[in-house]
């Protein structure tokens, strides 16, 4: 909506703000390419292929239902295919909710759904406005927050994964944000050789979630 102005633009901005919908100005040529030159009138909207839940509504239900739910939070996963691959592992290893955010993470679109092999259509996915508020909510409900970080001395294999837990994974380029580490009950790292600094986030998610799944099956 690069050239959209006036009352329509103001009203659209207010509606998006009220509904926590991200809004971005882009050049006209971008809108033309998205719509195959159809008459878009200066606005294009992406509609999610899945129905999101709010963590504040879902959390009391799952904590009452299960003594040891697993939540997976994504902090800065910007590649849509990584998002889909992470979701595929989350479904395979019984994650109770995948938590993403309105900003900072890749959108969940048809490419993400396809990459997830349909897992995103079956998983509980919560989309939150603010990462810090989400971590506070989890902590207030006695969910332990475990954050993947290369700074950690604790290895994944020795990590206590009992009870309600929330794992936070960041991007392979930057890792999790510093503010996220401040919320951690424990930092951990995946044991690996020194030949590679970090793993692709979807690979890391598969390793972490399989480890938890295996420990709990023993």
N, C-alpha and C positions, 0 to 999 in steps of 0.2 A: 504494500500500500504506500508506495513512494510518493505519489502525487495526490493522494486523497486528502482533502482538506474540508474545512467548514463543519457544519453541524453533524453531518454523517460521521466524520472522523472523530469528533468529540464524543458522540454517543457510543460509537464502537469501542473507543478506548475505555469509557466508563463501564460498559458491559463486560469487557474482558477483564478489567481490574476487579470487578465485583465477583466474577466467576473464577478468578485465578487462572485465566487463560493467557499464556505468553503471546505477546504481540510484537511483531518485528516489521520494520520498514525495509523493503527490498526494491531494486530497480524494476521498472516496467517490463524489461526483457525477461526477468525471472518469472514474473506472473504469466507472461505470454507462453513461456516454455512449459510451465506447470499445467496450463489449461489448453495446450495445443492451439493457441491463438483464438480460443473462444472468448466471448464477451464476459470478462470477469468483473468489470466495473470497478477495478482497483482493489479488490479484496479476494483472497483465497484462504479457505480454512481447511485444516487437516482434521479429520474426524477419527478418533481412536477406534480400532477394530475390537477393542475389549472394553469391558465395564470395570472401572476401578472401584475399590473399596477405600474407606477412610480408616486409618489405623485406630483412631480413637473409638470407633464403633466395633471394629473387628477384635481388638486386643482383649477386652473383658471376656468375650465369647470363647476365644481360643484358650485363654488361661484357665477358664473354668472347665473346659473340655479336656485339656491335656496338661499333665504336670511338667512336660519338657518340650514345649514347642521350639521350633527353629525359625528365625527370621534372617533374611539376607538383605542387607542394605547396599546399594551401589552409590558410590561417591565419585562422580566424574567419569563415568563410562560413556564415552561420546560416540563410539562406533555402534551403529544399529545392528550389525551382524554379531558383534560381541554380546550385545544385549540379548539377542535371540539365543545364542549358544549358552549363555549363563542360565537363562530360563529353562532350557532343555535339561541341564544338569540339576537345577533346582527341583524340577518335577521328578526326575529319576531318583533323587535321594531324599524325597519326602520333606522338602522345605514347606513350612506352613504359610509363609507369605514372603513374596518378593517385594521390596520397598524401593521405589524410585521417586524422583522429585521433578517438579515442574521446570527447574532449570539445572543445568550442569550435566545431565544425563541425556543419552540419545532418546529420541521419541520411540514409542512403541507403535510401529506402523506395519503395513503388510509385509515388508521385507523382514522385520524382526519376527513376526509371526511365522513366516515361512522358514527362516533360519532355525527357529525353535522347534520345528517339526510339529507345530500345533500346541506345544506346551503352554504357550501364553494364553491359549483359549481355555486351559484347564486349571492353571495356577490361580491362587489368590494373589492379586497384584494391588498394592496400595500405592497411590500417588499422592505425595505430600508436598506442601508448599515450602517447608523449611526443614533442613536437616537437623539443626540444633534443637528445634522444638520436638522433632521426632525422637531424637536420642534422649531428651529429657523425659518424654512420655514413657519410653521403654524403661528407663532407670527408675522412675517413680513407681513402676509396676513390678519391680524386682527382676527385671530381665537383665542378665549380665551382658555387657557390651564388649565384644572381642574384636579387635581391630588388627587387620593385616598390615604389617609395617616392616620394612627392611632394617629399621632401627632396633627391632625387638631382639631380645636374647632368648626368649622362650620359644621353643619349637612347637610346631603343630602337633607332632606325635605325642608330646607330653602334656598337652593342654587339657585342662578339666572342661569337659563338654556336657556335664550333667546339668539338669534343671533347664529353665527357660533361658535361651541364649540368642543373641543377635550378632551375626558376623557382619563386619563392614569391609568391603573390598573397594579399592580405588582403581584408577587407571594405571596401565603399565608404564605410562610416561611420568606421571607426577605422584602416583600413589594416592593415599587419602590426604585430605587437607589437615593442616596443623590443628585446627580447632576440633576436628573429629578425634584426633589422638587424645586430646584433653578429656574427652568423655569416656575413654576406654577403661574398663575394669582391668583388662590385660591386653598387652600388645603381643602379637605372635608372628612368626614367619614360617614359611614352608622350607623345610630342610632341603638344600640342593647344593650342587657343586658350585665352585667359584667361577666357572667358565661363562656364566650368564648372570647379569645383574638382577633381572626380573623376568617373570612369566607373563604371557598374555593373560588378561583378566579372566577370560572364559576357561582357560586351562587351569588357572589358579582356583577358580570357583569349583571346577570338577574335582580337583584334589582335596580341597577343604571339605566339601560336602560329602564326598565318599568316605573320608576319614571319620567324620562325625557319624555317618550312617553305620559304618563298620563297628565303631566303638560301641554304639548303642545296641547292636545286634549280638554282641558277645554275652 
